[in-house]
């Protein structure tokens, strides 16, 4: 359920792209330092977005250094220096990845379950490190939210809105956790909720074909009687996803962001990167449908 929050890179200025890449590298290093080197393998662009939002909301002063790493040993790359926001995001990633892996152990079969079994000791160690940094309350909230989501999915509820809202609440807690009660925390929670809802719906749209083959829960399959929706229906789903982003954009409009680079990156992701990801999903589905029709015609011939 990760990997959908991305920038529209061609639309970024060089300075913005370097800032984004530096945030990614800095978060990767913080994960290695705070939750163990193996936790760095679970880094996703979703948590870079979380870092950008928290940096903007907490008005964290940042600095960068040129550093090498195992992934890029030959040339130094821009990397954000360690700061409290990166450390928080590292811990939050470890907690969410741990509880997501627990769900995979309970629900998945075959290769995915084997992968979860092999990864569990490393992910559990990363979570343990995160808990030592004072994130016990966040851990309980994420665990309770994912348990509620799993129970909802087991009931085979033919609703996209109900499970999407549960996952949205989880993301809302992660984005707002630790902020002082007040306007900023409400804005952060609202932003997290809307983005979380979008992620869940986008993931369900992307996984329809695979979920149908493996007979897994997918709200869209239940709504459409076990068959894949036609092109017009998918376009309606895409419009619904745009509406979810409008709520996120409204929350961002209320944020008092002092760093223009952080602001432009967040807006690029919401206004261009995430809608572009939906276009990729729809184009992939259309290509798959064309291949299937072509194969059917060949078989008929």
C-alpha positions in Angstrom: 0.0 0.0 0.0 3.0 2.2 -0.4 4.8 4.0 -3.3 2.0 6.1 -4.7 3.0 9.5 -3.5 5.6 10.9 -6.0 6.7 14.2 -7.5 6.2 15.2 -11.1 10.0 15.4 -11.5 10.1 17.2 -14.9 8.1 20.1 -13.5 10.5 20.7 -10.6 13.2 23.3 -10.6 16.8 22.1 -10.1 16.9 23.5 -6.6 13.6 21.8 -5.7 14.8 18.4 -7.2 18.0 18.6 -5.2 16.1 19.5 -2.0 13.8 16.5 -2.5 16.6 14.1 -3.3 18.5 15.4 -0.3 15.5 14.8 1.9 15.2 11.3 0.6 18.9 10.6 1.3 18.8 12.3 4.7 15.8 10.2 5.7 17.5 7.0 4.5 20.5 7.8 6.7 18.3 8.7 9.7 16.5 5.3 9.3 19.9 3.5 9.4 20.9 5.5 12.5 17.6 5.3 14.4 16.0 2.0 13.4 18.8 -0.1 12.0 20.5 -0.4 8.6 18.0 -3.0 7.4 15.1 -0.6 7.9 16.5 1.5 5.1 15.3 -1.1 2.6 11.7 -0.1 3.5 12.1 3.6 2.6 9.4 4.9 0.3 8.6 8.2 -1.3 5.5 8.3 0.9 7.6 9.0 4.0 9.6 11.7 2.1 6.3 13.5 1.6 5.6 13.0 5.4 9.0 14.5 6.1 8.3 17.5 3.8 5.0 18.2 5.5 6.5 17.9 9.0 9.4 20.1 8.1 7.1 22.8 6.8 4.7 22.6 9.8 7.4 22.6 12.4 9.4 25.2 10.5 12.5 23.1 11.0 15.8 24.7 9.9 17.6 22.3 7.6 21.1 21.9 6.2 22.7 19.7 3.7 26.0 18.0 3.2 27.6 16.2 0.3 28.0 12.5 1.2 28.7 9.1 -0.3 26.8 5.9 0.6 26.8 2.2 -0.4 24.1 2.9 -3.0 26.2 5.8 -4.6 29.8 5.1 -3.7 31.5 6.9 -6.6 29.9 10.4 -6.4 28.8 12.4 -3.4 25.2 13.3 -3.2 23.2 16.0 -1.4 21.9 14.7 1.9 19.9 16.5 4.5 21.6 16.5 7.8 20.0 14.7 10.8 17.2 16.6 12.5 14.2 15.8 14.8 11.7 15.5 11.8 13.8 12.9 10.0 14.2 10.9 13.2 10.4 11.0 13.8 9.7 9.9 10.2 12.2 7.1 10.6 10.4 5.8 13.7 6.9 6.2 12.1 8.1 4.3 9.0 9.4 1.4 11.2 6.1 1.2 13.1 3.9 1.3 10.1 6.0 -1.2 8.2 6.0 -3.6 11.2 2.2 -3.7 11.6 1.7 -3.9 7.8 4.0 -6.9 7.8 2.0 -8.5 10.6 -1.1 -8.2 8.4 0.8 -9.9 5.5 1.7 -12.8 7.8 -2.0 -13.2 8.7 -3.5 -12.7 5.2 -1.0 -13.5 2.5 0.0 -16.9 1.1 2.9 -18.3 -0.9 5.8 -16.0 -1.8 4.5 -12.9 -0.1 4.0 -14.7 3.2 7.5 -16.3 3.0 8.9 -12.8 2.4 7.1 -11.5 5.4 8.4 -14.4 7.6 12.0 -13.7 6.5 11.7 -9.9 7.1 9.9 -10.1 10.4 13.0 -10.2 12.7 14.5 -7.2 11.0 11.3 -5.2 11.0 10.5 -6.1 14.6 14.0 -4.8 15.6 13.4 -1.5 13.8 10.0 -1.1 15.6 11.7 -1.8 18.9 14.2 1.0 18.3 11.3 3.3 17.3 9.5 2.5 20.6 12.6 3.5 22.6 12.3 7.0 21.1 8.9 7.6 22.7 6.5 6.5 19.9 4.6 3.9 22.0 1.3 5.9 21.7 1.7 6.1 17.9 2.4 2.3 17.8 -0.8 1.6 19.6 -2.8 3.9 17.4 -1.4 2.3 14.2 -1.9 -1.2 15.5 -5.5 -0.5 16.5 -6.2 1.2 13.1 -4.8 -1.7 11.0 -6.7 -4.2 13.2 -9.9 -2.3 12.5 -9.1 -2.2 8.8 -8.4 -6.0 8.7 -11.7 -6.7 10.5 -13.6 -4.5 8.1 -12.1 -6.3 5.1 -12.9 -9.7 6.5 -16.5 -8.7 6.6 -16.4 -8.2 2.8 -18.1 -4.8 3.0 -19.0 -3.6 -0.5 -17.9 0.0 0.3 -14.8 1.9 -0.7 -15.5 4.8 1.7 -15.4 2.8 5.0 -12.0 1.1 4.7 -10.5 4.2 3.0 -11.6 6.3 6.0 -10.0 3.9 8.4 -6.7 4.0 6.6 -7.1 7.8 6.3 -7.4 8.0 10.1 -4.2 6.0 10.5 -2.3 8.4 8.2 -3.9 11.3 9.9 -2.5 10.1 13.2 1.0 9.6 11.8 1.1 13.1 10.1 -0.2 14.9 13.2 1.4 12.9 16.0 3.4 14.9 18.5 2.2 18.3 17.2 0.8 20.7 19.8 -3.0 20.6 20.1 -4.5 23.4 18.0 -4.9 24.5 14.5 -1.7 23.0 13.2 -2.5 19.5 14.5 -6.0 19.7 13.1 -4.6 20.7 9.7 -2.0 18.0 9.7 -4.6 15.4 10.7 -7.0 16.5 7.9 -4.2 16.4 5.4 -3.1 12.9 6.5 -6.7 11.6 6.4 -7.3 12.8 2.9 -4.0 11.5 1.6 -4.6 8.2 3.4 -8.0 7.8 1.8 -6.4 8.6 -1.6 -3.7 5.9 -1.1 -6.2 3.3 -0.1 -8.5 3.9 -3.1 -5.6 4.2 -5.6 -4.2 0.9 -4.3 -7.6 -0.8 -4.6 -7.9 0.5 -8.2 -4.3 -0.6 -9.0 -4.7 -4.1 -7.5 -8.1 -5.1 -8.9 -6.9 -7.6 -11.5 -4.5 -9.3 -9.0 -7.0 -9.3 -6.2 -9.6 -11.0 -8.5 -7.1 -13.7 -9.5 -6.1 -14.4 -5.9 -9.6 -13.9 -4.5 -8.6 -11.2 -2.1 -10.8 -8.4 -0.7 -11.2 -5.5 -3.0 -14.1 -3.1 -2.5 -14.4 -2.3 -6.2 -14.7 -6.0 -7.1 -17.6 -6.3 -4.6 -19.3 -3.2 -5.9 -19.0 -4.4 -9.5 -20.1 -8.0 -8.8 -16.7 -9.6 -9.0 -15.9 -8.2 -12.5 -13.6 -5.4 -13.4 -15.3 -2.1 -14.0 -15.5 -0.8 -17.6 -13.5 2.2 -18.9 -16.2 4.8 -18.0 -16.5 3.4 -14.4 -12.7 3.6 -14.0 -12.8 7.2 -15.1 -15.4 7.9 -12.5 -13.1 6.3 -9.9 -10.3 8.6 -11.1 -12.6 11.6 -10.6 -13.4 10.4 -7.1 -9.6 10.3 -6.4 -9.3 13.9 -7.6 -12.0 14.9 -5.1 -10.0 13.3 -2.3 -7.0 15.4 -3.4 -9.1 18.6 -3.3 -9.5 18.0 0.5 -5.8 17.6 0.9 -5.1 20.7 -1.1 -7.6 22.6 1.0 -5.6 21.6 4.1 -2.3 22.6 2.6 -3.8 26.0 1.7 -4.2 26.5 5.5 -0.6 25.7 6.3 1.7 28.5 7.2 4.8 27.5 5.2 7.9 29.7 5.3 10.2 27.7 3.1 9.1 28.2 -0.6 11.0 25.1 -1.7 9.1 22.8 0.7 5.9 24.5 -0.3 6.5 24.0 -4.0 7.4 20.3 -3.5 4.3 19.6 -1.5 2.1 21.3 -4.1 3.9 19.6 -7.0 3.1 16.2 -5.4 -0.5 17.0 -4.7 -1.4 18.8 -7.9 0.7 16.9 -10.4 2.6 13.9 -9.1 -0.3 12.0 -7.5 -2.8 12.7 -10.3 -0.1 11.5 -12.7 0.2 8.3 -10.8 -3.5 7.6 -11.4 -3.1 8.2 -15.1 -0.3 5.6 -15.0 -2.7 3.1 -13.4 -5.4 3.7 -15.9 -3.1 3.5 -18.9 -1.7 0.2 -17.5 -5.2 -1.1 -17.2 -6.2 -0.1 -20.7 -3.0 -1.7 -22.1 -3.9 -4.9 -20.2 -7.4 -4.9 -21.6 -6.1 -4.4 -25.2 -3.7 -7.3 -24.8 -6.5 -9.5 -23.5 -8.9 -8.6 -26.4 -6.1 -9.3 -28.9 -5.4 -12.7 -27.3 -9.1 -13.5 -27.3 -9.3 -12.7 -31.0 -6.3 -14.9 -31.8 -7.9 -17.7 -29.8 -11.2 -17.3 -31.7 -9.3 -17.4 -35.0 
